[in-house]
Amino acid sequence: MAEHPPQQVELELRRLEQRIDDLVTTVLQLKEENRALRQRQDAFASERATLLQKNEQVRARVEAMIGRLRTLEQGA
C-alpha cells in the first residue's frame, strides 16, 4: 500500500467531511419534505372523506326528491 503525503490525506479527509455534511443536509431536507408530504396526504384524505360524506348526503336528498315527485305524479 502506497503512502500518501499528509497534505493529501488531510485534503481527502476535508473532502469526505464536506461530502458527509452535504449528505446530512440532504437527509434533513428529505425528512422535512417527507413530513410535509405526509401532512398533505392526511389533509387530502380527510377532505376526500368529507366530500364523500357530502356526496352521499346529496345523493340521498336527490333520491328523496325523486321519490316525492313520483308520489305527486301518481297522485295527479
C-alpha positions in Angstrom: 0.0 0.0 0.0 1.5 3.3 -1.1 2.0 6.1 1.5 0.2 9.4 0.9 1.7 12.7 1.9 0.0 14.2 5.0 -1.4 17.1 2.9 -3.1 14.7 0.5 -4.6 12.8 3.4 -5.8 16.0 5.0 -7.3 17.1 1.7 -9.1 13.8 1.3 -10.4 14.0 4.8 -11.8 17.5 4.2 -13.5 16.3 1.0 -15.1 13.4 2.9 -16.2 15.7 5.7 -17.8 18.1 3.2 -19.5 15.2 1.5 -20.8 13.9 4.8 -22.1 17.4 5.7 -23.8 17.6 2.3 -25.4 14.2 2.8 -26.6 15.1 6.3 -28.2 18.3 4.8 -29.9 16.3 2.1 -31.2 13.8 4.6 -32.6 16.6 6.8 -34.3 18.2 3.7 -35.8 14.9 2.6 -37.1 14.2 6.1 -38.8 17.6 6.2 -40.2 17.2 2.7 -41.5 13.7 3.6 -43.1 15.1 6.8 -44.8 17.9 4.7 -46.0 15.4 2.1 -47.4 13.1 4.8 -49.2 16.0 6.3 -50.7 17.0 2.9 -51.7 13.4 2.3 -53.5 13.3 5.6 -55.3 16.6 4.8 -56.3 15.3 1.3 -57.6 12.0 2.9 -59.7 14.0 5.4 -61.0 16.3 2.6 -61.9 13.2 0.5 -63.8 11.7 3.4 -65.7 14.9 3.9 -66.5 15.2 0.2 -67.7 11.5 0.0 -69.9 12.1 3.0 -71.4 15.3 1.4 -71.9 13.4 -1.8 -73.8 10.7 0.0 -76.0 13.3 1.7 -76.8 15.0 -1.6 -77.5 11.6 -3.3 -79.9 10.7 -0.5 -81.7 14.1 -0.8 -82.0 13.8 -4.6 -83.4 10.3 -4.3 -85.9 11.6 -1.7 -86.9 14.4 -4.1 -87.3 11.9 -6.9 -89.5 9.7 -4.6 -91.7 12.7 -3.7 -92.0 13.7 -7.3 -93.1 10.2 -8.3 -95.6 10.2 -5.4 -97.0 13.6 -6.6 -97.1 12.3 -10.2 -99.0 9.2 -9.2 -101.5 11.2 -7.1 -102.2 13.6 -10.0 
